[in-house]
Amino acid sequence: MIRPTPIVLGLSLSLATASSLLAQPLANQGFTADLVRGAAPTETAKPTLEFESGSGVSGFGGCNRFNATYQTRLVRQRVSRAARARNPKRRKVETVQQLTFSKIGATRMFCGKLMEEEQRFFGALQETRRFRLRDGVLSLMDSRNRVVARLKPGVAKEEP
């Protein structure tokens, strides 16, 4: 019987960990919104997202708790000639990190004006098609690469 050496085991664990991070780059992380559709949320009711290790996500919409499912995917796409003309250093093909939310469900407390902000946040989640995670800041983008929400690392305390 052949036994793998500790070096081989370490290498296989490192590759498995790297593969897992690429497959689920948001898993086990929490974020607090500081921008939703171009506006800062009310200081006392900032929406949050808490990604689980599977495909679940939960959080606070600004008034109500919610949960949903999410899916991430790495996709290669062609960059248009116009985009390359604006930035000649861009490659012809780039890797894009896709993100979609589905099955969004929330509690139904009434919170007055905060409900409008919460609906804006839920709308941003439904429009999300891509994401960028840079320096810990999560940017959610729509299909035209417009930022619909920006979230900072960490989860703020809820105060409906």
N, C-alpha and C positions, 0 to 999 in steps of 0.2 A: 504494500500500500504506500503510495506516494503522498507525503504531507507537504502542503505549501509552506514556504518559509515565511517568517514574520514580515519580511520586506514585500513579498508578493501579496500577502494579506493586506498590508497597509496600502499598497498601490490599488488593489481592487476596491477597498473601502473608500479611498479618495476619489476614484473614478465614479463609484456609485453615488457618493455625496455630490459631486459636481453635476452628474446627470440629473439628480433630484432637484438641485437648485435651478438648473435650466428649465426643467419641466414645471416647477412650481416656484417661481422667483418671489412670489408674494406670501407664500405660506408662513403662518405663525407670526405675522407682523400686524401692527395696528397703526392707524393714521387718523389725524384730525384735520378736517377741512379748514382752509383759510381763504379759499376762493371758490365760489360756485357760480358758474355762468357769468363771470365778470364782476361779481359782487362779493364782498366779505360777509360771511354769516354773522348773525347777532352774537355778540361776545359770550352771552350766557347760554347759548344753545347751539354750539358748533357741532355739525354732523361728524360722525366717526365711522370708520370701517375697520373691522377686525377679521383678517383672513385666517381661516383654519388650514390645517395641513391637507385636508381632503379637497373637496370642491365647495365647501360652505363658507359663507361670509355673513357676519352679523354686525350690528352697530346701532347707532342712534341717529335718527334723521333730523333732530332739532326739536322734536316734540315726542315722537314715538320710537320705540325699539323696533328693529326690523331684522329679517334674515332673508337670505337669498342663496343662490348657487352661482358660482363663477367658473369660467374656463379660460385658461391662458394657452397660447400657442405661438410658436416662432414660425414666421412665414417669410419666404423670400419674395420680393416683388421688384418689378422693373421701375426705375426712376425715369420720369419723363424727360424729354430733351430740354424742355423749357426750364425745368428744375436744375438740370445739369448746366445749362447756359448761365443761370444765375449764380451757380456755385460750381465752377469747373472741377473742383477736387472731389465732388461726389462720385460715387461709383455708379455703374449702370444698373447694378442689382444690389439692393440692401435688404437686410433682415429686419423685419418689423415684429414687435411683440404685440400680439392681439390679446384683447381682454373683452369678454362679454359677461353680463350679469343676466340672470333669468330667475323666474319664480320668486319675485320680490314680494314679501308679505310683511305687514306691519301691524302693530297694535293700533287701536283707534281712539286715542285720547284727543280731546279738543283742546287746542292751545292758542286760539285766536290767530293773530297775525303770523305767529311762528309757523302755522300750517302752510302758508304760501312759500316760505323759505324751504320747508321740508319737501313740498311738492317739486320745487326747483331742483333740489338735490336728487330726489328719486328720478326725475326726468333726466338729469345728467347721467345717472347710472344706466338708465335704459338706452341712452344715446351712445354710451361708451363702446368703442370698437378697438381702441389701441391704448397702450399706456407707455409711460417712460418713467423709470425709477433712476433718479440721478441725485447723488449726495443725500440719499434718504428721502427726498421729496418725490411723491407720487403724483404724476400728472395723468389725468384721464382725458382721452381725446376721442373725438367723434370720427366718422368715416372720412372727413375732409382734413384731418389732422389739426382741428381746432381744439384748444384746451377747454373742456367743459367743467372741470373741477381740478383744483390743486390741493393736495393734502400733505401735511407735514408729519414726520414720524412721531409716534406716541399717541395715546388715547386720552383726550381731555375728560374731565369729570362731567357727567350729565346733570343738567339743571333745567328741567322743563318749566 
